[in-house]
Amino acid sequence: MSRLGWLGALGLLAASAVVAGAAPAGTRRSSDDYRVIVRLADAFSASFAEQVERLGRLPGVTQAKPLHRLGMAVVRCDSEDDQESLLDTLDADEAVELAVPDSWISILGGSSGAAPAPKGGSAAVRAKALGSEDRAQCSANPACAARGLSGLCCPAPDGAVLSCCSMHDESTTVELHTFHGTYITARPGEGPRAHATETDDSTKFQLVNNDDGTVSFRTSFGTYLTAKESGWLGADAATIDDWEKFTLVFNDNATMSLKTFWDSYVTAEQSGYVLANRMEISTWEQFHI
């Protein structure tokens, strides 16, 4: 399961379906066109290409196309029966995080409807409708607002859920995975560090959506990450003010960077120190969230 949650994964999958040439909303697919969008659990490893090739060799599969920037693949089948069989197979595959038909992921059926669940498999999930039109506004979704989008985003007027809607849910819990393969931690009485190679409560942060389009990160013990004027990143703020607000910057390689109130960026050094003093984005300033 993605750290962004099912809704986040579906938002990214909807974007990937467009990139891959999936059938647009309201378009009937041809009888020989059955695709499955697959999110791989270890999507950004060196073995990604091999994993996609393995998908292409499964029974009933005619093509497996990688989406490198998203860590996903579009798998094409011969028939609806092959598609359903593939979904069952992928449901039991530990290397697969999520697999859904492409016709299912991009449509919510309006602001109050829900898309039909995919057939078969115990991992079948149901889409969440976003409720009122106010929640559908780009301005109500920090990641969309950070991109400068306006109007309806979640869903858009054509029913598509944009990838920036992935962090809309106020209860979203995220982890910050660094370039070095470690996780940022926050523990009582000490500043954030990037030593952890496994996840636990100290690596989990509640993502708080602020009204101005920024986000804040609440630790497991109730404080907030804060970018201090000195350039250090702390985890001792009791409330949210300017120093506790971060702008999400979306990078071309499917990572995100955190821009502070000071116009600097959060960086995870190889030594494990986490600072907020970089003025440009390089690899140490990029995170998988």
C-alpha positions, -999 to +999 in steps of 0.1 A: +000+000+000+014+034-010+023+058+018+001+084+001-029+061+005-053+046-020-066+079-031-031+092-038-022+061-057-053+064-078-045+100-086-011+091-098-025+061-117-050+084-135-021+105-147-002+075-158-032+062-178-032+094-198+006+092-205+002+056-216-027+063-240-054+047-219-090+052-230-102+086-220-133+092-199-165+083-217-147+064-245-156+028-253-125+006-255-122-018-284-129-055-277-092-064-279-079-035-257-078-045-220-052-028-199-041-031-162-022-003-145+004-017-121+022+000-092+053-019-082+063-021-045+100-015-052+093+009-081+125+030-080+151+002-077+176-009-103+155-040-110+124-019-122+130-028-159+134-064-151+101-064-131+083-049-160+097-074-184+085-102-160+050-087-162+052-089-200+058-126-198+027-135-177+000-155-194-024-135-216-002-104-216+007-089-250+026-059-238+040-043-206+050-007-209+071+010-181+063+045-168+097+052-152+089+085-136+059+071-118+073+037-109+044+020-127+036-001-157+007-004-182+001-040-190-021-049-220-041-082-222-057-101-251-092-103-236-114-094-206-109-130-193-071-125-195-074-092-177-094-107-148-070-136-146-041-112-145-057-091-117-060-123-096-024-132-103-011-097-094-033-097-062-011-126-049+022-110-061+042-095-032+061-073-057+029-056-068+015-028-046-016-020-066-032-032-099-064-019-114-080-018-149-073+014-167-110+020-174-116+022-136-089+045-123-096+078-142-133+083-135-151+091-103-184+096-120-189+132-107-183+147-073-208+125-055-204+092-074-180+063-070-163+042-096-171+005-099-146-017-081-124-040-102-135-075-106-121-104-086-093-106-060-094-099-022-075-067-028-104-050-046-108-014-034-135+013-038-128+048-049-137+076-024-158+104-038-145+138-027-178+152-014-186+189-019-175+211-048-154+232-024-132+202-017-129+197-054-113+231-059-076+232-068-072+258-041-084+234-014-057+209-023-022+221-013-003+202-039-025+216-066-023+251-053+014+248-051+014+241-089-005+273-095-036+254-107-071+270-103-107+258-108-117+222-103-090+196-098-104+169-075-121+158-097-116+180-127-147+188-149-142+157-170-141+135-140-104+129-139-086+131-105-053+150-109-022+135-093-019+166-070-051+155-052-031+127-036-024+147-005-059+161+000-069+138+029-063+156+062-054+123+079-027+114+054+004+100+071+037+102+051+073+092+054+103+111+039+125+087+021+159+102+013+183+099-017+206+078+005+179+052+011+172+062+047+141+078+063+139+111+082+130+105+119+117+128+146+121+117+182+114+136+215+143+157+227+164+156+195+164+171+160+153+153+129+179+127+116+181+106+084+197+074+098+167+050+098+167+022+073+133+008+085+101+026+093+084+030+127+065+057+146+095+081+144+095+080+106+058+088+103+044+124+099+008+136+096+006+159+066-014+190+076-029+211+047-026+248+054-051+273+039-023+291+019-014+260-001+016+250+021+018+219+042+031+211+077+045+179+091+032+168+126+054+143+144+042+112+162+045+130+195+025+161+185+050+187+175+058+201+141+089+202+118+102+237+118+128+254+095+149+276+118+165+308+107+199+293+115+194+267+087+187+238+110+155+217+108+139+211+142+110+191+154+100+210+185+074+235+174+041+232+194+020+252+168+021+260+131+035+294+121+056+305+091+086+285+100+065+253+101+051+257+066+066+241+036+059+244-001+059+211-021+081+212-052+074+185-077+106+173-095+108+156-129+119+123-114+088+118-093+104+131-062+094+161-041+114+188-024+104+209+006+108+246+002+109+266+035+096+300+046+132+312+040+132+301+003+157+274+012+153+236+008+154+208+033+184+185+027+193+151+041+231+148+042+249+116+039+261+119+075+224+118+086+221+154+095+189+171+082+192+208+075+171+235+058+198+257+043+202+247+006+193+274-019+191+250-049+177+215-054+201+186-060+198+149-052+201+154-014+171+178-015+148+152-032+125+129-013+101+101-021+070+109+000 
